[in-house]
């Protein structure tokens, strides 16, 4: 689905005092998501489209997302957790392929959700 020269960005990563994600090329985008999924123990991703519209060749998609992850990745004492949150994606398609994809993630909301899970299950054992 990605054009060879596709671009992906997530400027909201600065929320974590990390550089914004800005990737070019289908191979770099796929490699990034493969690595991020392995690192976090991602087991599932579910999307619920809340609203979608097209304007001037851009598709704006408001999503509720639920991601199954390893609890230890977010310091939660549970083998696997599901983190819920919100994402707005802006996508441009050319010749049936994605050429631009920008994500704007509600990381603050996701961290509040993770804090609730940590309060419910406790913090992960640092020795494990």
N, C-alpha and C positions, 0 to 999 in steps of 0.2 A: 504493500500500500504506500510505501515511501518512494518518492522520486530519488534518483541517485544523488541529486544535489539538495535534498531536503535539509531544512534547518529546524532545530528544536530548541526552545528556551524555557527556562523557569526563573524569571527574575526574583520571585518571592523567596528563593533559597537564602537570600540575604537575611531573612528572619533568624537563621541559625548562625549568623556571623560567618557565613561561608560565601564564596563568590557565587554570583548568579550562574545558572547553568546556561550555556550557549554553545550548542553543538552544530556542526555542519557535516552533512553526508550521511546517507542511510546506514552505512557500516558503523560509523561512530555512534549514532543514535541507538542502534540495536545493541552494540557492545555495552554502552552505558547502562541501558535498562537491564540487560542480562546480569551485569556485575552488581548493580544496585539490588536486584531481586535476590540474587544469591547471598549477598552480604546481610540482608535483612531477614532472610528466611521466608520470603514471600511465598505463600502457598495458594493464594487466590486473590482475585480482584473482581469486584462486582460494581457495576455502574448503574445508576438510576438517573436517566435524563429528566431533569426538572423543566428545562426550557431550552429551545434551540431555535435559532433564526439565522437567515442568510442576509448579508448586506454587502453590496459592492464586491462580491466574490469571496467574502470571508464568512465562515460559519462560526457562530458564537454558541457555545454549548455550556449550559450550567448543569453540573452533575452533583449528585450525592454519591459518595464512593465508600466502599467497605473493603478494607484490605486485610487479608489474613497474613499474619507475620509471626515470627518467633518472639515470644514474650521477652526473652533475655535481651533482644536487640533494643528494646525500650525500657529495660530494667524493671520488668514485671515478672513476678514469680508465678508464671503459668507457661506451660510449654508453648501454647499458641494463643494468640489474641486476635481479635478483629477490631481494627481501628476505623472509626467512621469519621467522615469529614466532607468538606465541600471543595469543588474545583470548578473554575471557569476556564474553558479552553477556547482559544481562537485559532481556527484552522483555515488554511487556504489550500484549495485543490486545483491542480492544473492537469489536464489530460487524464483525469481519473486517478491521479496520484497526489499524495500529501506533499506539498512543497514547503509549507510553514506550519508550525504548531507551537503555540505559546500557551503555557499553563500558568494560572494564577491560583495558588493553593492557600486555603485557610489553615495555615500551619498552627496558628494560635488556638483555633478551635480543636484541631487534632491533638495538640498537647494537653489541652484541658481534658479531653476524653481519655488520653493515656494516664493522666494524673488520677482520674476516677478509677481506672483499672488497677493502678498501683495501690490506691487506697483500699480497694476491694480485695486484691490478692497478695499484696505486699511487694516489696522490692525483691528483685532476683538476687540469688546468692552469688556474690562475686567470685566464689571459688569454683562455681560450676561452669 
